[in-house]
Amino acid sequence: MEVTLHIPDEIATHLGKGESDISRRALEALAVDLLKTGRITEAQLCEMLGLHRMELDGFLKAHGVYHDYTMDDLERELEGLRRLGI
């Protein structure tokens, strides 16, 4: 799907050096919003942006998106490791 955005020229000059830069930034902002609202998965975000899974954490951190990892999550993982004898 292709989407066209109309941005006034005087504003566009402040957003980026070139049209591809603005387009990429808009795509990234949309992808981050879709992920944060639960409308796409991390795998879908990688596909949408052409990212390798190993690049995902750095991308999310750069965009202020952090995993909601709680102490309960840690306890569950530790218990699983204990059951495996690790």
PDB file of N, CA, C and O in Angstrom:
ATOM      1  N   MET A   1       0.846  -1.172   0.000  1.00  0.00           N
ATOM      2  CA  MET A   1       0.000   0.000   0.000  1.00  0.00           C
ATOM      3  C   MET A   1       0.890   1.233   0.000  1.00  0.00           C
ATOM      4  O   MET A   1       1.920   1.275   0.673  1.00  0.00           O
ATOM      5  N   GLU A   2       0.489   2.201  -0.741  1.00  0.00           N
ATOM      6  CA  GLU A   2       1.217   3.455  -0.765  1.00  0.00           C
ATOM      7  C   GLU A   2       0.309   4.553  -0.227  1.00  0.00           C
ATOM      8  O   GLU A   2      -0.865   4.638  -0.588  1.00  0.00           O
ATOM      9  N   VAL A   3       0.872   5.396   0.646  1.00  0.00           N
ATOM     10  CA  VAL A   3       0.119   6.479   1.264  1.00  0.00           C
ATOM     11  C   VAL A   3       0.833   7.785   0.940  1.00  0.00           C
ATOM     12  O   VAL A   3       2.060   7.859   1.000  1.00  0.00           O
ATOM     13  N   THR A   4       0.064   8.809   0.599  1.00  0.00           N
ATOM     14  CA  THR A   4       0.633  10.113   0.302  1.00  0.00           C
ATOM     15  C   THR A   4       0.218  11.097   1.381  1.00  0.00           C
ATOM     16  O   THR A   4      -0.955  11.182   1.744  1.00  0.00           O
ATOM     17  N   LEU A   5       1.200  11.842   1.891  1.00  0.00           N
ATOM     18  CA  LEU A   5       0.938  12.871   2.892  1.00  0.00           C
ATOM     19  C   LEU A   5       1.213  14.234   2.268  1.00  0.00           C
ATOM     20  O   LEU A   5       2.198  14.405   1.549  1.00  0.00           O
ATOM     21  N   HIS A   6       0.363  15.180   2.537  1.00  0.00           N
ATOM     22  CA  HIS A   6       0.571  16.545   2.062  1.00  0.00           C
ATOM     23  C   HIS A   6       1.017  17.399   3.238  1.00  0.00           C
ATOM     24  O   HIS A   6       0.272  17.603   4.197  1.00  0.00           O
ATOM     25  N   ILE A   7       2.250  17.894   3.147  1.00  0.00           N
ATOM     26  CA  ILE A   7       2.839  18.726   4.196  1.00  0.00           C
ATOM     27  C   ILE A   7       3.250  20.040   3.547  1.00  0.00           C
ATOM     28  O   ILE A   7       3.918  20.031   2.513  1.00  0.00           O
ATOM     29  N   PRO A   8       2.871  21.149   4.123  1.00  0.00           N
ATOM     30  CA  PRO A   8       3.288  22.440   3.554  1.00  0.00           C
ATOM     31  C   PRO A   8       4.815  22.511   3.416  1.00  0.00           C
ATOM     32  O   PRO A   8       5.547  22.064   4.299  1.00  0.00           O
ATOM     33  N   ASP A   9       5.280  23.073   2.307  1.00  0.00           N
ATOM     34  CA  ASP A   9       6.718  23.141   2.024  1.00  0.00           C
ATOM     35  C   ASP A   9       7.514  23.786   3.146  1.00  0.00           C
ATOM     36  O   ASP A   9       8.597  23.311   3.487  1.00  0.00           O
ATOM     37  N   GLU A  10       6.991  24.861   3.724  1.00  0.00           N
ATOM     38  CA  GLU A  10       7.749  25.545   4.772  1.00  0.00           C
ATOM     39  C   GLU A  10       7.928  24.671   6.015  1.00  0.00           C
ATOM     40  O   GLU A  10       8.904  24.826   6.750  1.00  0.00           O
ATOM     41  N   ILE A  11       6.996  23.765   6.247  1.00  0.00           N
ATOM     42  CA  ILE A  11       7.140  22.817   7.368  1.00  0.00           C
ATOM     43  C   ILE A  11       8.040  21.654   6.951  1.00  0.00           C
ATOM     44  O   ILE A  11       8.875  21.201   7.734  1.00  0.00           O
ATOM     45  N   ALA A  12       7.872  21.177   5.731  1.00  0.00           N
ATOM     46  CA  ALA A  12       8.654  20.043   5.235  1.00  0.00           C
ATOM     47  C   ALA A  12      10.150  20.336   5.261  1.00  0.00           C
ATOM     48  O   ALA A  12      10.948  19.431   5.506  1.00  0.00           O
ATOM     49  N   THR A  13      10.544  21.584   5.011  1.00  0.00           N
ATOM     50  CA  THR A  13      11.974  21.912   5.010  1.00  0.00           C
ATOM     51  C   THR A  13      12.589  21.728   6.392  1.00  0.00           C
ATOM     52  O   THR A  13      13.790  21.489   6.512  1.00  0.00           O
ATOM     53  N   HIS A  14      11.786  21.836   7.413  1.00  0.00           N
ATOM     54  CA  HIS A  14      12.280  21.654   8.779  1.00  0.00           C
ATOM     55  C   HIS A  14      12.268  20.193   9.232  1.00  0.00           C
ATOM     56  O   HIS A  14      12.863  19.852  10.254  1.00  0.00           O
ATOM     57  N   LEU A  15      11.595  19.340   8.477  1.00  0.00           N
ATOM     58  CA  LEU A  15      11.446  17.944   8.883  1.00  0.00           C
ATOM     59  C   LEU A  15      12.576  17.037   8.433  1.00  0.00           C
ATOM     60  O   LEU A  15      12.857  16.028   9.081  1.00  0.00           O
ATOM     61  N   GLY A  16      13.215  17.376   7.351  1.00  0.00           N
ATOM     62  CA  GLY A  16      14.278  16.507   6.879  1.00  0.00           C
ATOM     63  C   GLY A  16      14.932  17.049   5.637  1.00  0.00           C
ATOM     64  O   GLY A  16      14.456  18.005   5.024  1.00  0.00           O
ATOM     65  N   LYS A  17      16.035  16.421   5.273  1.00  0.00           N
ATOM     66  CA  LYS A  17      16.825  16.894   4.138  1.00  0.00           C
ATOM     67  C   LYS A  17      16.183  16.553   2.803  1.00  0.00           C
ATOM     68  O   LYS A  17      16.268  17.332   1.855  1.00  0.00           O
ATOM     69  N   GLY A  18      15.549  15.405   2.725  1.00  0.00           N
ATOM     70  CA  GLY A  18      14.986  14.975   1.454  1.00  0.00           C
ATOM     71  C   GLY A  18      13.667  14.271   1.637  1.00  0.00           C
ATOM     72  O   GLY A  18      13.287  13.905   2.749  1.00  0.00           O
ATOM     73  N   GLU A  19      12.980  14.087   0.546  1.00  0.00           N
ATOM     74  CA  GLU A  19      11.661  13.444   0.600  1.00  0.00           C
ATOM     75  C   GLU A  19      11.744  12.039   1.173  1.00  0.00           C
ATOM     76  O   GLU A  19      10.872  11.637   1.943  1.00  0.00           O
ATOM     77  N   SER A  20      12.785  11.278   0.809  1.00  0.00           N
ATOM     78  CA  SER A  20      12.902   9.910   1.322  1.00  0.00           C
ATOM     79  C   SER A  20      13.108   9.906   2.831  1.00  0.00           C
ATOM     80  O   SER A  20      12.623   9.006   3.516  1.00  0.00           O
ATOM     81  N   ASP A  21      13.824  10.904   3.362  1.00  0.00           N
ATOM     82  CA  ASP A  21      14.032  11.004   4.805  1.00  0.00           C
ATOM     83  C   ASP A  21      12.702  11.244   5.515  1.00  0.00           C
ATOM     84  O   ASP A  21      12.410  10.608   6.528  1.00  0.00           O
ATOM     85  N   ILE A  22      11.912  12.149   4.992  1.00  0.00           N
ATOM     86  CA  ILE A  22      10.611  12.435   5.589  1.00  0.00           C
ATOM     87  C   ILE A  22       9.702  11.214   5.482  1.00  0.00           C
ATOM     88  O   ILE A  22       8.994  10.875   6.430  1.00  0.00           O
ATOM     89  N   SER A  23       9.726  10.566   4.340  1.00  0.00           N
ATOM     90  CA  SER A  23       8.895   9.373   4.145  1.00  0.00           C
ATOM     91  C   SER A  23       9.275   8.282   5.136  1.00  0.00           C
ATOM     92  O   SER A  23       8.406   7.643   5.729  1.00  0.00           O
ATOM     93  N   ARG A  24      10.568   8.071   5.312  1.00  0.00           N
ATOM     94  CA  ARG A  24      11.030   7.035   6.242  1.00  0.00           C
ATOM     95  C   ARG A  24      10.637   7.371   7.667  1.00  0.00           C
ATOM     96  O   ARG A  24      10.190   6.500   8.413  1.00  0.00           O
ATOM     97  N   ARG A  25      10.800   8.625   8.049  1.00  0.00           N
ATOM     98  CA  ARG A  25      10.439   9.039   9.406  1.00  0.00           C
ATOM     99  C   ARG A  25       8.949   8.861   9.647  1.00  0.00           C
ATOM    100  O   ARG A  25       8.544   8.438  10.730  1.00  0.00           O
ATOM    101  N   ALA A  26       8.132   9.177   8.658  1.00  0.00           N
ATOM    102  CA  ALA A  26       6.684   9.002   8.790  1.00  0.00           C
ATOM    103  C   ALA A  26       6.336   7.520   8.919  1.00  0.00           C
ATOM    104  O   ALA A  26       5.493   7.145   9.733  1.00  0.00           O
ATOM    105  N   LEU A  27       6.985   6.681   8.115  1.00  0.00           N
ATOM    106  CA  LEU A  27       6.740   5.237   8.180  1.00  0.00           C
ATOM    107  C   LEU A  27       7.140   4.685   9.550  1.00  0.00           C
ATOM    108  O   LEU A  27       6.407   3.890  10.137  1.00  0.00           O
ATOM    109  N   GLU A  28       8.299   5.106  10.057  1.00  0.00           N
ATOM    110  CA  GLU A  28       8.742   4.648  11.370  1.00  0.00           C
ATOM    111  C   GLU A  28       7.783   5.095  12.469  1.00  0.00           C
ATOM    112  O   GLU A  28       7.466   4.317  13.369  1.00  0.00           O
ATOM    113  N   ALA A  29       7.323   6.334  12.403  1.00  0.00           N
ATOM    114  CA  ALA A  29       6.383   6.839  13.413  1.00  0.00           C
ATOM    115  C   ALA A  29       5.081   6.045  13.383  1.00  0.00           C
ATOM    116  O   ALA A  29       4.526   5.717  14.432  1.00  0.00           O
ATOM    117  N   LEU A  30       4.595   5.738  12.187  1.00  0.00           N
ATOM    118  CA  LEU A  30       3.375   4.940  12.062  1.00  0.00           C
ATOM    119  C   LEU A  30       3.594   3.542  12.629  1.00  0.00           C
ATOM    120  O   LEU A  30       2.754   3.029  13.368  1.00  0.00           O
ATOM    121  N   ALA A  31       4.719   2.929  12.284  1.00  0.00           N
ATOM    122  CA  ALA A  31       5.005   1.570  12.756  1.00  0.00           C
ATOM    123  C   ALA A  31       5.103   1.520  14.280  1.00  0.00           C
ATOM    124  O   ALA A  31       4.569   0.605  14.908  1.00  0.00           O
ATOM    125  N   VAL A  32       5.783   2.500  14.873  1.00  0.00           N
ATOM    126  CA  VAL A  32       5.910   2.546  16.337  1.00  0.00           C
ATOM    127  C   VAL A  32       4.539   2.707  16.978  1.00  0.00           C
ATOM    128  O   VAL A  32       4.233   2.036  17.964  1.00  0.00           O
ATOM    129  N   ASP A  33       3.715   3.587  16.430  1.00  0.00           N
ATOM    130  CA  ASP A  33       2.368   3.785  16.978  1.00  0.00           C
ATOM    131  C   ASP A  33       1.540   2.508  16.871  1.00  0.00           C
ATOM    132  O   ASP A  33       0.839   2.144  17.816  1.00  0.00           O
ATOM    133  N   LEU A  34       1.614   1.828  15.732  1.00  0.00           N
ATOM    134  CA  LEU A  34       0.861   0.581  15.567  1.00  0.00           C
ATOM    135  C   LEU A  34       1.317  -0.486  16.560  1.00  0.00           C
ATOM    136  O   LEU A  34       0.499  -1.238  17.089  1.00  0.00           O
ATOM    137  N   LEU A  35       2.627  -0.549  16.810  1.00  0.00           N
ATOM    138  CA  LEU A  35       3.152  -1.519  17.784  1.00  0.00           C
ATOM    139  C   LEU A  35       2.678  -1.171  19.192  1.00  0.00           C
ATOM    140  O   LEU A  35       2.212  -2.039  19.930  1.00  0.00           O
ATOM    141  N   LYS A  36       2.800   0.108  19.559  1.00  0.00           N
ATOM    142  CA  LYS A  36       2.415   0.528  20.911  1.00  0.00           C
ATOM    143  C   LYS A  36       0.936   0.307  21.187  1.00  0.00           C
ATOM    144  O   LYS A  36       0.550   0.053  22.328  1.00  0.00           O
ATOM    145  N   THR A  37       0.114   0.401  20.166  1.00  0.00           N
ATOM    146  CA  THR A  37      -1.327   0.208  20.354  1.00  0.00           C
ATOM    147  C   THR A  37      -1.753  -1.243  20.135  1.00  0.00           C
ATOM    148  O   THR A  37      -2.940  -1.565  20.187  1.00  0.00           O
ATOM    149  N   GLY A  38      -0.776  -2.114  19.889  1.00  0.00           N
ATOM    150  CA  GLY A  38      -1.078  -3.541  19.761  1.00  0.00           C
ATOM    151  C   GLY A  38      -1.692  -3.943  18.437  1.00  0.00           C
ATOM    152  O   GLY A  38      -2.257  -5.031  18.328  1.00  0.00           O
ATOM    153  N   ARG A  39      -1.594  -3.091  17.426  1.00  0.00           N
ATOM    154  CA  ARG A  39      -2.209  -3.402  16.132  1.00  0.00           C
ATOM    155  C   ARG A  39      -1.291  -4.214  15.234  1.00  0.00           C
ATOM    156  O   ARG A  39      -1.758  -4.839  14.281  1.00  0.00           O
ATOM    157  N   ILE A  40       0.029  -4.217  15.524  1.00  0.00           N
ATOM    158  CA  ILE A  40       0.965  -5.082  14.818  1.00  0.00           C
ATOM    159  C   ILE A  40       1.913  -5.699  15.843  1.00  0.00           C
ATOM    160  O   ILE A  40       2.049  -5.199  16.960  1.00  0.00           O
ATOM    161  N   THR A  41       2.559  -6.779  15.454  1.00  0.00           N
ATOM    162  CA  THR A  41       3.526  -7.450  16.311  1.00  0.00           C
ATOM    163  C   THR A  41       4.932  -6.910  16.017  1.00  0.00           C
ATOM    164  O   THR A  41       5.133  -6.171  15.053  1.00  0.00           O
ATOM    165  N   GLU A  42       5.884  -7.282  16.845  1.00  0.00           N
ATOM    166  CA  GLU A  42       7.262  -6.890  16.594  1.00  0.00           C
ATOM    167  C   GLU A  42       7.761  -7.467  15.275  1.00  0.00           C
ATOM    168  O   GLU A  42       8.503  -6.806  14.548  1.00  0.00           O
ATOM    169  N   ALA A  43       7.358  -8.695  14.965  1.00  0.00           N
ATOM    170  CA  ALA A  43       7.754  -9.306  13.693  1.00  0.00           C
ATOM    171  C   ALA A  43       7.190  -8.507  12.518  1.00  0.00           C
ATOM    172  O   ALA A  43       7.878  -8.298  11.519  1.00  0.00           O
ATOM    173  N   GLN A  44       5.951  -8.067  12.637  1.00  0.00           N
ATOM    174  CA  GLN A  44       5.347  -7.269  11.573  1.00  0.00           C
ATOM    175  C   GLN A  44       6.033  -5.905  11.448  1.00  0.00           C
ATOM    176  O   GLN A  44       6.190  -5.389  10.341  1.00  0.00           O
ATOM    177  N   LEU A  45       6.443  -5.320  12.585  1.00  0.00           N
ATOM    178  CA  LEU A  45       7.170  -4.062  12.541  1.00  0.00           C
ATOM    179  C   LEU A  45       8.488  -4.247  11.785  1.00  0.00           C
ATOM    180  O   LEU A  45       8.849  -3.414  10.954  1.00  0.00           O
ATOM    181  N   CYS A  46       9.199  -5.327  12.071  1.00  0.00           N
ATOM    182  CA  CYS A  46      10.459  -5.609  11.367  1.00  0.00           C
ATOM    183  C   CYS A  46      10.216  -5.743   9.869  1.00  0.00           C
ATOM    184  O   CYS A  46      10.974  -5.206   9.061  1.00  0.00           O
ATOM    185  N   GLU A  47       9.167  -6.457   9.503  1.00  0.00           N
ATOM    186  CA  GLU A  47       8.848  -6.633   8.089  1.00  0.00           C
ATOM    187  C   GLU A  47       8.488  -5.286   7.447  1.00  0.00           C
ATOM    188  O   GLU A  47       8.935  -4.981   6.341  1.00  0.00           O
ATOM    189  N   MET A  48       7.700  -4.509   8.130  1.00  0.00           N
ATOM    190  CA  MET A  48       7.253  -3.213   7.623  1.00  0.00           C
ATOM    191  C   MET A  48       8.426  -2.268   7.364  1.00  0.00           C
ATOM    192  O   MET A  48       8.419  -1.510   6.394  1.00  0.00           O
ATOM    193  N   LEU A  49       9.438  -2.321   8.245  1.00  0.00           N
ATOM    194  CA  LEU A  49      10.564  -1.397   8.151  1.00  0.00           C
ATOM    195  C   LEU A  49      11.818  -2.014   7.536  1.00  0.00           C
ATOM    196  O   LEU A  49      12.829  -1.333   7.364  1.00  0.00           O
ATOM    197  N   GLY A  50      11.749  -3.302   7.205  1.00  0.00           N
ATOM    198  CA  GLY A  50      12.916  -3.963   6.635  1.00  0.00           C
ATOM    199  C   GLY A  50      14.047  -4.128   7.634  1.00  0.00           C
ATOM    200  O   GLY A  50      15.221  -4.085   7.266  1.00  0.00           O
ATOM    201  N   LEU A  51      13.691  -4.317   8.898  1.00  0.00           N
ATOM    202  CA  LEU A  51      14.683  -4.497   9.956  1.00  0.00           C
ATOM    203  C   LEU A  51      14.922  -5.980  10.208  1.00  0.00           C
ATOM    204  O   LEU A  51      14.013  -6.799  10.071  1.00  0.00           O
ATOM    205  N   HIS A  52      16.142  -6.312  10.574  1.00  0.00           N
ATOM    206  CA  HIS A  52      16.462  -7.649  11.052  1.00  0.00           C
ATOM    207  C   HIS A  52      16.061  -7.707  12.521  1.00  0.00           C
ATOM    208  O   HIS A  52      16.130  -6.692  13.213  1.00  0.00           O
ATOM    209  N   ARG A  53      15.656  -8.839  12.999  1.00  0.00           N
ATOM    210  CA  ARG A  53      15.220  -8.991  14.399  1.00  0.00           C
ATOM    211  C   ARG A  53      16.264  -8.471  15.378  1.00  0.00           C
ATOM    212  O   ARG A  53      15.924  -7.937  16.433  1.00  0.00           O
ATOM    213  N   MET A  54      17.525  -8.629  15.028  1.00  0.00           N
ATOM    214  CA  MET A  54      18.602  -8.189  15.916  1.00  0.00           C
ATOM    215  C   MET A  54      18.691  -6.659  15.995  1.00  0.00           C
ATOM    216  O   MET A  54      19.309  -6.128  16.918  1.00  0.00           O
ATOM    217  N   GLU A  55      18.091  -5.958  15.057  1.00  0.00           N
ATOM    218  CA  GLU A  55      18.100  -4.498  15.055  1.00  0.00           C
ATOM    219  C   GLU A  55      16.924  -3.914  15.833  1.00  0.00           C
ATOM    220  O   GLU A  55      16.906  -2.723  16.142  1.00  0.00           O
ATOM    221  N   LEU A  56      15.952  -4.752  16.145  1.00  0.00           N
ATOM    222  CA  LEU A  56      14.693  -4.277  16.712  1.00  0.00           C
ATOM    223  C   LEU A  56      14.862  -3.573  18.053  1.00  0.00           C
ATOM    224  O   LEU A  56      14.325  -2.480  18.236  1.00  0.00           O
ATOM    225  N   ASP A  57      15.584  -4.161  18.984  1.00  0.00           N
ATOM    226  CA  ASP A  57      15.713  -3.547  20.309  1.00  0.00           C
ATOM    227  C   ASP A  57      16.322  -2.155  20.233  1.00  0.00           C
ATOM    228  O   ASP A  57      15.856  -1.236  20.907  1.00  0.00           O
ATOM    229  N   GLY A  58      17.354  -1.994  19.420  1.00  0.00           N
ATOM    230  CA  GLY A  58      17.982  -0.687  19.257  1.00  0.00           C
ATOM    231  C   GLY A  58      17.030   0.320  18.631  1.00  0.00           C
ATOM    232  O   GLY A  58      16.995   1.483  19.034  1.00  0.00           O
ATOM    233  N   PHE A  59      16.254  -0.129  17.640  1.00  0.00           N
ATOM    234  CA  PHE A  59      15.279   0.749  16.999  1.00  0.00           C
ATOM    235  C   PHE A  59      14.229   1.203  18.011  1.00  0.00           C
ATOM    236  O   PHE A  59      13.912   2.389  18.094  1.00  0.00           O
ATOM    237  N   LEU A  60      13.696   0.260  18.774  1.00  0.00           N
ATOM    238  CA  LEU A  60      12.661   0.604  19.751  1.00  0.00           C
ATOM    239  C   LEU A  60      13.201   1.537  20.823  1.00  0.00           C
ATOM    240  O   LEU A  60      12.526   2.489  21.212  1.00  0.00           O
ATOM    241  N   LYS A  61      14.403   1.275  21.300  1.00  0.00           N
ATOM    242  CA  LYS A  61      15.013   2.134  22.315  1.00  0.00           C
ATOM    243  C   LYS A  61      15.203   3.552  21.767  1.00  0.00           C
ATOM    244  O   LYS A  61      14.951   4.531  22.470  1.00  0.00           O
ATOM    245  N   ALA A  62      15.643   3.657  20.523  1.00  0.00           N
ATOM    246  CA  ALA A  62      15.845   4.970  19.902  1.00  0.00           C
ATOM    247  C   ALA A  62      14.539   5.746  19.763  1.00  0.00           C
ATOM    248  O   ALA A  62      14.543   6.974  19.674  1.00  0.00           O
ATOM    249  N   HIS A  63      13.426   5.023  19.745  1.00  0.00           N
ATOM    250  CA  HIS A  63      12.117   5.655  19.614  1.00  0.00           C
ATOM    251  C   HIS A  63      11.353   5.691  20.945  1.00  0.00           C
ATOM    252  O   HIS A  63      10.150   5.950  20.975  1.00  0.00           O
ATOM    253  N   GLY A  64      12.069   5.428  22.036  1.00  0.00           N
ATOM    254  CA  GLY A  64      11.467   5.535  23.362  1.00  0.00           C
ATOM    255  C   GLY A  64      10.458   4.460  23.696  1.00  0.00           C
ATOM    256  O   GLY A  64       9.562   4.673  24.512  1.00  0.00           O
ATOM    257  N   VAL A  65      10.602   3.294  23.062  1.00  0.00           N
ATOM    258  CA  VAL A  65       9.685   2.181  23.326  1.00  0.00           C
ATOM    259  C   VAL A  65      10.449   1.113  24.090  1.00  0.00           C
ATOM    260  O   VAL A  65      11.441   0.574  23.600  1.00  0.00           O
ATOM    261  N   TYR A  66       9.981   0.816  25.283  1.00  0.00           N
ATOM    262  CA  TYR A  66      10.638  -0.172  26.128  1.00  0.00           C
ATOM    263  C   TYR A  66       9.654  -1.284  26.465  1.00  0.00           C
ATOM    264  O   TYR A  66       8.450  -1.058  26.590  1.00  0.00           O
ATOM    265  N   HIS A  67      10.192  -2.487  26.609  1.00  0.00           N
ATOM    266  CA  HIS A  67       9.341  -3.622  26.968  1.00  0.00           C
ATOM    267  C   HIS A  67       8.826  -3.447  28.391  1.00  0.00           C
ATOM    268  O   HIS A  67       9.548  -2.985  29.274  1.00  0.00           O
ATOM    269  N   ASP A  68       7.604  -3.813  28.592  1.00  0.00           N
ATOM    270  CA  ASP A  68       6.991  -3.759  29.918  1.00  0.00           C
ATOM    271  C   ASP A  68       7.353  -5.058  30.639  1.00  0.00           C
ATOM    272  O   ASP A  68       6.568  -6.006  30.661  1.00  0.00           O
ATOM    273  N   TYR A  69       8.543  -5.090  31.226  1.00  0.00           N
ATOM    274  CA  TYR A  69       9.077  -6.277  31.878  1.00  0.00           C
ATOM    275  C   TYR A  69       8.979  -6.085  33.381  1.00  0.00           C
ATOM    276  O   TYR A  69       9.584  -5.170  33.940  1.00  0.00           O
ATOM    277  N   THR A  70       8.217  -6.950  34.030  1.00  0.00           N
ATOM    278  CA  THR A  70       7.945  -6.784  35.456  1.00  0.00           C
ATOM    279  C   THR A  70       8.739  -7.808  36.277  1.00  0.00           C
ATOM    280  O   THR A  70       9.363  -8.719  35.733  1.00  0.00           O
ATOM    281  N   MET A  71       8.696  -7.632  37.583  1.00  0.00           N
ATOM    282  CA  MET A  71       9.321  -8.597  38.484  1.00  0.00           C
ATOM    283  C   MET A  71       8.647  -9.964  38.354  1.00  0.00           C
ATOM    284  O   MET A  71       9.313 -10.993  38.476  1.00  0.00           O
ATOM    285  N   ASP A  72       7.347  -9.985  38.111  1.00  0.00           N
ATOM    286  CA  ASP A  72       6.642 -11.256  37.901  1.00  0.00           C
ATOM    287  C   ASP A  72       7.196 -11.979  36.679  1.00  0.00           C
ATOM    288  O   ASP A  72       7.366 -13.198  36.701  1.00  0.00           O
ATOM    289  N   ASP A  73       7.480 -11.227  35.607  1.00  0.00           N
ATOM    290  CA  ASP A  73       8.075 -11.827  34.413  1.00  0.00           C
ATOM    291  C   ASP A  73       9.424 -12.457  34.753  1.00  0.00           C
ATOM    292  O   ASP A  73       9.713 -13.581  34.343  1.00  0.00           O
ATOM    293  N   LEU A  74      10.240 -11.732  35.498  1.00  0.00           N
ATOM    294  CA  LEU A  74      11.548 -12.238  35.903  1.00  0.00           C
ATOM    295  C   LEU A  74      11.410 -13.505  36.736  1.00  0.00           C
ATOM    296  O   LEU A  74      12.128 -14.479  36.508  1.00  0.00           O
ATOM    297  N   GLU A  75      10.499 -13.499  37.694  1.00  0.00           N
ATOM    298  CA  GLU A  75      10.286 -14.678  38.543  1.00  0.00           C
ATOM    299  C   GLU A  75       9.859 -15.885  37.714  1.00  0.00           C
ATOM    300  O   GLU A  75      10.334 -16.994  37.958  1.00  0.00           O
ATOM    301  N   ARG A  76       8.973 -15.690  36.742  1.00  0.00           N
ATOM    302  CA  ARG A  76       8.537 -16.792  35.876  1.00  0.00           C
ATOM    303  C   ARG A  76       9.715 -17.346  35.082  1.00  0.00           C
ATOM    304  O   ARG A  76       9.862 -18.561  34.953  1.00  0.00           O
ATOM    305  N   GLU A  77      10.547 -16.467  34.555  1.00  0.00           N
ATOM    306  CA  GLU A  77      11.698 -16.925  33.788  1.00  0.00           C
ATOM    307  C   GLU A  77      12.693 -17.659  34.678  1.00  0.00           C
ATOM    308  O   GLU A  77      13.241 -18.685  34.276  1.00  0.00           O
ATOM    309  N   LEU A  78      12.934 -17.146  35.884  1.00  0.00           N
ATOM    310  CA  LEU A  78      13.837 -17.810  36.807  1.00  0.00           C
ATOM    311  C   LEU A  78      13.305 -19.185  37.196  1.00  0.00           C
ATOM    312  O   LEU A  78      14.071 -20.146  37.272  1.00  0.00           O
ATOM    313  N   GLU A  79      12.022 -19.287  37.438  1.00  0.00           N
ATOM    314  CA  GLU A  79      11.431 -20.584  37.787  1.00  0.00           C
ATOM    315  C   GLU A  79      11.574 -21.569  36.643  1.00  0.00           C
ATOM    316  O   GLU A  79      11.864 -22.744  36.867  1.00  0.00           O
ATOM    317  N   GLY A  80      11.376 -21.107  35.433  1.00  0.00           N
ATOM    318  CA  GLY A  80      11.565 -21.966  34.270  1.00  0.00           C
ATOM    319  C   GLY A  80      12.996 -22.455  34.148  1.00  0.00           C
ATOM    320  O   GLY A  80      13.228 -23.618  33.818  1.00  0.00           O
ATOM    321  N   LEU A  81      13.952 -21.587  34.407  1.00  0.00           N
ATOM    322  CA  LEU A  81      15.358 -21.977  34.380  1.00  0.00           C
ATOM    323  C   LEU A  81      15.691 -22.976  35.471  1.00  0.00           C
ATOM    324  O   LEU A  81      16.465 -23.907  35.251  1.00  0.00           O
ATOM    325  N   ARG A  82      15.103 -22.784  36.658  1.00  0.00           N
ATOM    326  CA  ARG A  82      15.335 -23.716  37.769  1.00  0.00           C
ATOM    327  C   ARG A  82      14.813 -25.113  37.406  1.00  0.00           C
ATOM    328  O   ARG A  82      15.464 -26.120  37.686  1.00  0.00           O
ATOM    329  N   ARG A  83      13.632 -25.159  36.780  1.00  0.00           N
ATOM    330  CA  ARG A  83      13.066 -26.445  36.387  1.00  0.00           C
ATOM    331  C   ARG A  83      13.947 -27.146  35.355  1.00  0.00           C
ATOM    332  O   ARG A  83      13.998 -28.374  35.302  1.00  0.00           O
ATOM    333  N   LEU A  84      14.632 -26.364  34.548  1.00  0.00           N
ATOM    334  CA  LEU A  84      15.534 -26.942  33.549  1.00  0.00           C
ATOM    335  C   LEU A  84      16.898 -27.295  34.141  1.00  0.00           C
ATOM    336  O   LEU A  84      17.738 -27.901  33.476  1.00  0.00           O
ATOM    337  N   GLY A  85      17.107 -26.907  35.401  1.00  0.00           N
ATOM    338  CA  GLY A  85      18.369 -27.194  36.059  1.00  0.00           C
ATOM    339  C   GLY A  85      19.485 -26.237  35.665  1.00  0.00           C
ATOM    340  O   GLY A  85      20.667 -26.568  35.754  1.00  0.00           O
ATOM    341  N   ILE A  86      19.100 -25.073  35.238  1.00  0.00           N
ATOM    342  CA  ILE A  86      20.104 -24.072  34.817  1.00  0.00           C
ATOM    343  C   ILE A  86      20.330 -23.070  35.919  1.00  0.00           C
ATOM    344  O   ILE A  86      21.133 -22.151  35.763  1.00  0.00           O
TER     345      ILE A  86
END
